[in-house]
Amino acid sequence: MFLDLAERKSLFACVIVCGSIAKNDIVPGWSDIDIVCLPRDEVDASAAMNEVRGLLSQVRTAFELSIGIDLVYPRELLATSRLCGRPLSMTYEVAQYGQFYFCSDPFEGIQPLGASMEIIRRERLPLALAELHNWRRTYLGDSSSRESIYAGVRSALKILKVIVAPYLGVSFTHEEDFEHLSPSIDPGLIRAFRSAIDIRKNWPNDDGRNLFHSVETALLRLDATKVAKAITA
């Protein structure tokens, strides 16, 4: 529906569908729809924002969907070689698996991955620690609820992604992320990532309480030194 409405508006140079739906890895009650909209450069920024907000309102009302959306102008993508506001590694991942509409390849003009790898390496530790601190705030609030399990698993999976991405892959699911882990990292962290993947897979029928202990234990023990070791393993 969003794509149909967007096409009628002739607003976008490109729309990219990414995340779980593009990876064919949807989990009911967990996954949302991730969309990156690239307005035409000649479209006024405020007009683009208001039009997208209107389109989203129609879709959410009709389907009660959770939608994550980014609005990035093509000139911004070319100037920075990234989907601004997101980890640089995500840009190169979405460039490989994203589903493009109204365009052939919006990433054609960005820097080659090799030219950006040093920046990606420098970003990994701050990104992982930022996610760890997000989880700590949840843990200090209420560590026993179903929502806290959801938050802990999401944080663990985001940290896993930061450690291994980007890579040349096929599906870019959490399972494929796990396959790119070095076997030399801390065994407790490996168990935690495995448990997090399994909890997500069985959600919402099983909230994974019996598996979450290993995730929570690993997150409680995690610090900058251990994250750095996992990244460089």
C-alpha positions in Angstrom: 0.0 0.0 0.0 2.8 2.5 0.9 4.5 1.8 -2.4 1.3 2.3 -4.3 0.6 5.6 -2.6 4.2 6.7 -3.1 4.1 6.0 -6.8 0.9 8.1 -7.2 2.6 11.0 -5.5 5.7 10.8 -7.8 7.6 12.0 -4.7 10.5 9.6 -4.6 13.6 9.0 -6.6 13.8 5.6 -4.8 12.2 3.6 -2.0 14.2 0.8 -0.4 12.5 -1.9 1.6 14.9 -3.5 4.1 15.0 -5.2 7.4 13.2 -8.5 8.2 10.7 -8.3 5.4 13.4 -8.0 2.8 15.5 -10.7 4.5 12.4 -13.1 4.5 12.9 -13.3 8.3 9.7 -12.0 9.7 8.7 -12.9 13.3 5.2 -11.9 14.3 5.1 -9.6 17.3 8.8 -8.8 16.8 9.5 -7.6 13.3 8.4 -4.3 11.8 8.7 -2.9 8.3 11.8 -0.9 7.5 11.7 1.6 4.6 14.2 4.1 3.4 12.7 6.9 1.3 14.9 9.0 -1.1 12.9 12.0 -2.3 13.6 13.6 -5.6 16.3 16.3 -5.1 14.0 19.0 -6.4 11.3 18.2 -3.7 11.3 20.7 -0.9 12.4 19.1 2.4 9.4 20.2 4.5 7.0 19.1 1.8 8.7 15.7 1.6 8.5 15.2 5.4 4.8 16.1 5.5 4.0 13.9 2.5 5.7 10.9 4.0 4.0 11.5 7.4 0.7 11.5 5.6 1.4 8.3 3.7 2.5 6.6 6.9 -0.6 7.7 8.7 -2.8 6.1 6.0 -0.8 2.8 6.1 -0.8 2.5 9.9 -4.5 3.2 10.1 -5.3 0.6 7.5 -3.0 -2.2 8.7 -1.9 -1.4 12.3 1.7 -2.0 11.3 4.9 -0.9 13.0 6.9 0.9 10.4 10.5 2.2 10.8 11.3 4.8 8.2 14.3 6.9 7.2 14.1 9.8 4.8 17.4 10.5 3.0 18.0 12.7 0.0 20.1 11.2 -2.8 22.5 14.1 -2.6 23.0 13.3 1.1 23.7 9.6 0.4 26.2 10.5 -2.3 27.9 13.2 -0.1 28.4 10.9 2.9 28.3 7.4 1.4 25.9 6.4 4.2 22.3 6.3 5.2 22.6 9.2 7.6 21.8 8.5 11.2 22.6 4.8 10.8 25.8 2.9 11.3 28.0 3.1 8.2 28.1 -0.7 8.0 24.3 -0.8 7.6 24.6 1.2 4.4 26.7 -1.4 2.7 24.5 -4.2 4.0 21.3 -2.6 2.7 23.0 -2.0 -0.6 23.4 -5.8 -0.9 20.0 -7.1 0.1 17.6 -4.1 0.0 14.7 -4.2 -2.4 14.7 -1.1 -4.6 11.6 0.5 -6.1 11.4 3.3 -8.7 15.2 3.1 -9.3 17.9 0.6 -10.2 20.6 1.1 -7.6 20.7 4.2 -5.3 24.0 3.1 -3.9 25.9 3.1 -7.2 27.8 6.3 -6.5 28.9 5.7 -3.0 32.5 4.8 -2.0 33.5 1.2 -2.4 33.3 -0.8 0.8 37.1 -1.1 1.1 37.5 2.6 1.2 35.1 2.9 4.1 36.3 -0.1 6.2 38.6 2.0 8.5 35.7 4.3 9.4 33.5 1.2 10.1 36.2 -0.3 12.3 36.4 2.9 14.4 32.6 3.0 14.8 32.2 -0.5 16.1 33.2 -0.1 19.7 31.2 3.1 20.3 28.2 1.6 18.6 28.3 -1.6 20.6 28.8 0.3 23.9 25.9 2.6 23.1 23.7 -0.4 22.7 25.0 -1.9 25.9 24.2 1.3 27.8 20.7 1.3 26.3 20.2 -2.2 27.7 21.6 -1.2 31.1 18.9 1.5 31.4 16.2 -1.1 30.8 17.8 -3.6 33.3 18.0 -1.0 36.0 14.3 -0.2 35.5 12.7 -3.7 35.5 14.7 -6.8 34.6 11.9 -9.4 35.1 9.2 -8.4 32.6 8.6 -9.8 29.1 9.5 -6.3 27.8 12.9 -6.6 29.4 13.5 -9.9 27.7 12.6 -8.3 24.4 14.9 -5.4 25.1 17.8 -7.6 26.1 17.5 -9.8 23.1 17.3 -6.9 20.8 20.4 -5.3 22.3 22.3 -8.6 22.1 21.4 -9.0 18.4 22.4 -5.4 17.7 25.8 -5.9 19.3 26.2 -9.1 17.3 25.5 -7.2 14.1 28.0 -4.4 15.1 30.7 -7.0 15.8 30.5 -8.8 12.4 29.1 -6.3 9.9 29.6 -5.6 7.1 30.4 -8.7 5.2 29.6 -10.0 1.7 26.6 -12.2 2.3 23.2 -13.4 1.1 20.5 -13.1 3.7 22.1 -10.9 6.4 19.8 -12.5 9.0 20.9 -13.0 12.6 21.7 -16.6 11.7 24.1 -15.4 9.0 25.6 -12.9 11.4 26.2 -15.7 13.9 28.0 -17.7 11.3 30.5 -14.8 10.8 31.5 -14.8 14.5 35.0 -15.7 15.3 35.1 -19.0 17.3 37.8 -17.4 19.4 35.6 -14.9 21.2 34.3 -15.5 24.7 32.2 -18.8 24.9 29.7 -17.1 27.1 29.1 -14.4 24.5 28.7 -17.0 21.8 26.1 -18.8 23.9 24.3 -15.5 24.6 24.1 -14.7 20.9 22.8 -18.2 20.1 20.2 -17.9 22.8 19.1 -14.4 21.6 18.6 -15.8 18.1 16.5 -18.7 19.4 14.4 -16.5 21.6 13.5 -14.2 18.7 12.8 -17.2 16.5 10.2 -18.6 18.9 8.6 -15.2 19.8 5.7 -14.6 20.8 4.6 -18.1 21.6 7.6 -18.5 23.9 9.1 -15.5 25.7 12.4 -17.4 26.1 12.7 -17.0 29.9 14.5 -20.4 30.1 17.1 -19.1 27.6 17.4 -15.5 28.6 19.7 -16.2 31.6 22.7 -16.6 29.3 21.8 -13.4 27.4 21.4 -11.4 30.6 24.5 -12.8 32.2 26.7 -12.0 29.2 25.3 -8.4 29.0 25.9 -7.9 32.7 29.5 -9.0 32.3 30.2 -7.1 29.1 32.4 -4.0 29.2 34.6 -2.0 26.8 37.5 -4.4 27.1 35.4 -7.5 26.3 33.6 -5.8 23.4 36.9 -4.7 21.9 38.3 -8.3 22.2 35.2 -9.6 20.4 35.5 -7.0 17.6 39.1 -7.8 17.0 38.9 -11.6 17.4 
